[in-house]
Amino acid sequence: MKLPKLPHSMKSRARDRFEAWAITYDRSLLNRFLFLPSYQIFLEELYAWRGESGEPFELLDVGCGTGTFDLMLAASPLKARIVGLDYAPSMCKVARRKAEQTRVGGRLSYVAADSEHLPFADASFDAVTCSNSFHHYPHQQNVVMEMRRVLRPGGRLLLIDGFRDNIVGWMTFDVIIGAVEKEVFHAPWSRIHRYFEAAGFREIRRRKFNYWFPGLLTVGIA
Ligand SMILES: C[S@@+](CC[C@H](N)C(=O)[O-])C[C@H]1O[C@@H](n2cnc3c(N)ncnc32)[C@H](O)[C@@H]1O
C-alpha cells in the first residue's frame, strides 16, 4: 500500500475535535464498542508481564483521552504509577478530575503535550501504552521513535489501533471513520511493524482481536 502524504494539520484538527468532545466523550457509544476492549487487552498483557513480579513500574499512556484505562490500571493489583499524556488539554482536565475522585488518584498524573515531542528524559518509563490515538498522528514513525526513547531497556511499547487489513476493518476505519473524522490514517500492520523495527524495538509481535470491530495490538521490547 502506498503511504498517503499526511498533512501536518492532522494534529490541530485532532486537538480541536477532542477539545470540543472532552465533556461528553465518556458518554459516547464508541467507548463501549471500540475503546473498552483495548483497555482489557492492555490489562491482560500487563498482568501477563508484570503480574507475578509484583514490582512497581512506571507507565506512560500516550493519547490517554479521559484516562479511563489509566483509572482501571491504577485500581488493579498491578503497582503502576501512570502518567497520561494528551494533546487536548480538556481531555487531560477531565482525566485529572476523574482521578481526583478516586482513592487511587495519587498514582496518576496528566500532561498536555504532543506525542511527537514527549516532554520526558530518555529511559523514564517501563511501559508505554497508546490506544486508538495513533491514526491521528501525521508523523507516525517519529512518534514510535519518541516512545522508544523514553523507554528503559527491556521496557515495552503496547500500541493498539484499528486493524484495517481485512474487509470489515477497511470499511470501518478507512471508509467510515476516514469520512467522519477526516485526516486520519490507520496504518497497515506491516507499516506499524516497520515503524517498530526502525525505532529499534525487538521481539515485535502482534495480536489481532475482534470485539465489535477488528483491533490490532503491536508489542515491542526496547
Ligand atoms: C479516540 S481518543 C482515545 C483515547 C484513549 N486512549 C482511549 O483508547 O479511549 C484519541 C486521543 O488521542 C489524542 N491525540 C490526538 N493527537 C494527539 C497527539 N498528537 N499527541 C497526543 N495525543 C493526541 C486526542 O486528543 C484524543 O484524546
The ligand as an SDF file (V2000), in Angstrom:
LIG
                    3D

 27 29  0  0  0  0  0  0  0  0999 V2000
  -10.0870    8.3070   20.4000 C   0  0  0  0  0  0  0  0  0  0  0  0
   -9.1940    9.0490   21.6870 S   0  0  0  0  0  0  0  0  0  0  0  0
   -8.5140    7.6390   22.5060 C   0  0  0  0  0  0  0  0  0  0  0  0
   -8.3260    7.8670   23.9810 C   0  0  0  0  0  0  0  0  0  0  0  0
   -7.8950    6.6520   24.7800 C   0  0  0  0  0  0  0  0  0  0  0  0
   -6.5350    6.2710   24.5260 N   0  0  0  0  0  0  0  0  0  0  0  0
   -8.8270    5.5010   24.5260 C   0  0  0  0  0  0  0  0  0  0  0  0
   -8.4100    4.4620   23.9820 O   0  0  0  0  0  0  0  0  0  0  0  0
  -10.0100    5.6440   24.8810 O   0  0  0  0  0  0  0  0  0  0  0  0
   -7.7620    9.7270   20.8790 C   0  0  0  0  0  0  0  0  0  0  0  0
   -6.9750   10.6870   21.7620 C   0  0  0  0  0  0  0  0  0  0  0  0
   -5.7210   10.9790   21.1310 O   0  0  0  0  0  0  0  0  0  0  0  0
   -5.4060   12.3240   21.3970 C   0  0  0  0  0  0  0  0  0  0  0  0
   -4.4240   12.8260   20.4300 N   0  0  0  0  0  0  0  0  0  0  0  0
   -4.6260   13.0930   19.1170 C   0  0  0  0  0  0  0  0  0  0  0  0
   -3.4820   13.5560   18.5720 N   0  0  0  0  0  0  0  0  0  0  0  0
   -2.5430   13.5650   19.5430 C   0  0  0  0  0  0  0  0  0  0  0  0
   -1.1610   13.9110   19.5950 C   0  0  0  0  0  0  0  0  0  0  0  0
   -0.5180   14.3920   18.5140 N   0  0  0  0  0  0  0  0  0  0  0  0
   -0.4980   13.7710   20.7640 N   0  0  0  0  0  0  0  0  0  0  0  0
   -1.1540   13.2910   21.8690 C   0  0  0  0  0  0  0  0  0  0  0  0
   -2.4580   12.9670   21.8840 N   0  0  0  0  0  0  0  0  0  0  0  0
   -3.1410   13.0800   20.7380 C   0  0  0  0  0  0  0  0  0  0  0  0
   -6.7410   13.0390   21.3100 C   0  0  0  0  0  0  0  0  0  0  0  0
   -6.7380   14.3060   21.9220 O   0  0  0  0  0  0  0  0  0  0  0  0
   -7.6570   12.0200   21.9960 C   0  0  0  0  0  0  0  0  0  0  0  0
   -7.8000   12.2790   23.3630 O   0  0  0  0  0  0  0  0  0  0  0  0
  1  2  1  0
  2  3  1  0
  2 10  1  0
  3  4  1  0
  4  5  1  0
  5  6  1  0
  5  7  1  0
  7  8  2  0
  7  9  1  0
 10 11  1  0
 11 12  1  0
 11 26  1  0
 12 13  1  0
 13 14  1  0
 13 24  1  0
 14 15  1  0
 14 23  1  0
 15 16  2  0
 16 17  1  0
 17 18  1  0
 17 23  2  0
 18 19  1  0
 18 20  2  0
 20 21  1  0
 21 22  2  0
 22 23  1  0
 24 25  1  0
 24 26  1  0
 26 27  1  0
M  CHG  2   2   1   9  -1
M  END
$$$$
